[in-house]
Amino acid sequence: MQHIYPGEVFADTADFDIGIRQLLPRYDEMLSVITHCLPSTSRRILELGCGTGELSMRLLKCCPEAQVVAIDYSPRMLEFALSKITAAGYEQRWTCLEADFGDWANDPKELGFHQKFDACVSSLAIHHLKDEMKLKLFQRISDSLCEGGCFWNADPILPESPNLAEVYKSVREEWAVQQGTTLAEIRAKIGATSTYGHSSQDQLATLDSHLQMLTKVGFETVAVPWKYYGLAVLGGWTRCN
Ligand SMILES: C[S@@+](CC[C@H](N)C(=O)[O-])C[C@H]1O[C@@H](n2cnc3c(N)ncnc32)[C@H](O)[C@@H]1O
């Protein structure tokens, strides 16, 4: 089995864009929630774990004045993202950095940003960090946002009970069947992962603990604009003085 980094999901990166839509219910709707929650006037947006660039493409379309800085530690994923961004003519407004966002959480000098961001977003990436690192990352994000800046993260959350874990699993199975496949068929394309950098396979936290962490690091308002069984978009705004 092809060995991949946590979060790359599929052994062949070319399978990601179709496979993720079969594996996760309402992936496109989830990403749209993030872009709807961003002010369209945002000028500087940081994206953590951009993968093949699906969210980056939406950000660049919805926020026409924005420069997007996208971080991912996987050269394979970044290569796919760059080809899409270039084909769409967005390369002047998109910069990618091959880096581990856990290193940035530990030390801001790692990425050397000189200016703050209007917004930070992420999808399906931060759940690979242990809770201690999630907290550090949320602190770094909060410190890197302008006053009144926002952060939105779409991620799987820890099921609230064993019964709900079963429910969430069966919803995913039903979804796969509706897409003309099965979870088993999709999983056959998934690569093997072990820990890489600060990430390891699913390190899920409950919705509640996400919100507590965000409050702890100084987000004035925290919110969950979308939840669908075991997936949520959560985040908030920093204080406006
Ligand atoms: C499941 S993909 C999601 C990609 C994209 N955000 C999307 O929603 O389609 C997760 C991405 O996060 C990246 N990733 C995971 N942990 C990371 C880390 N510690 N630092 C940088 N990138 C990371 C993986 O390489 C992968 O591209």
The ligand as a Tripos MOL2 file, in Angstrom:
@<TRIPOS>MOLECULE
LIG
   27    29     1     0     0
SMALL
NO_CHARGES

@<TRIPOS>ATOM
      1 C1         -8.0920   15.9650    3.8570 C.3       1 LIG1
      2 S1         -6.9840   17.1180    3.1540 S.3       1 LIG1
      3 C2         -8.0580   18.5110    2.9620 C.3       1 LIG1
      4 C3         -7.5960   19.4270    1.8900 C.3       1 LIG1
      5 C4         -8.4950   20.6330    1.6320 C.3       1 LIG1
      6 N1         -8.4630   21.5440    2.7620 N.3       1 LIG1
      7 C5         -9.8970   20.1940    1.3340 C.2       1 LIG1
      8 O1        -10.7930   20.3880    2.1560 O.co2     1 LIG1
      9 O2        -10.0960   19.6090    0.2490 O.co2     1 LIG1
     10 C6         -5.9600   17.6180    4.5240 C.3       1 LIG1
     11 C7         -4.7120   18.3800    4.0780 C.3       1 LIG1
     12 O3         -4.0310   18.8490    5.2450 O.3       1 LIG1
     13 C8         -2.6320   18.6540    5.0720 C.3       1 LIG1
     14 N2         -2.0430   18.5810    6.4220 N.ar      1 LIG1
     15 C9         -2.3630   17.7340    7.4390 C.ar      1 LIG1
     16 N3         -1.6140   18.0060    8.5300 N.ar      1 LIG1
     17 C10        -0.8140   19.0620    8.1910 C.ar      1 LIG1
     18 C11         0.1780   19.7980    8.9000 C.ar      1 LIG1
     19 N4          0.4960   19.5030   10.1680 N.pl3     1 LIG1
     20 N5          0.7900   20.8300    8.2750 N.ar      1 LIG1
     21 C12         0.4870   21.1300    6.9660 C.ar      1 LIG1
     22 N6         -0.4360   20.4540    6.2380 N.ar      1 LIG1
     23 C13        -1.0840   19.4240    6.8520 C.ar      1 LIG1
     24 C14        -2.5250   17.3770    4.2540 C.3       1 LIG1
     25 O4         -1.3040   17.2900    3.5410 O.3       1 LIG1
     26 C15        -3.7310   17.5180    3.3090 C.3       1 LIG1
     27 O5         -3.3760   18.1570    2.1200 O.3       1 LIG1
@<TRIPOS>BOND
     1     1     2 1
     2     2     3 1
     3     2    10 1
     4     3     4 1
     5     4     5 1
     6     5     6 1
     7     5     7 1
     8     7     8 2
     9     7     9 1
    10    10    11 1
    11    11    12 1
    12    11    26 1
    13    12    13 1
    14    13    14 1
    15    13    24 1
    16    14    15 ar
    17    14    23 ar
    18    15    16 ar
    19    16    17 ar
    20    17    18 ar
    21    17    23 ar
    22    18    19 1
    23    18    20 ar
    24    20    21 ar
    25    21    22 ar
    26    22    23 ar
    27    24    25 1
    28    24    26 1
    29    26    27 1
@<TRIPOS>SUBSTRUCTURE
     1 LIG1         1 GROUP 0 **** ****
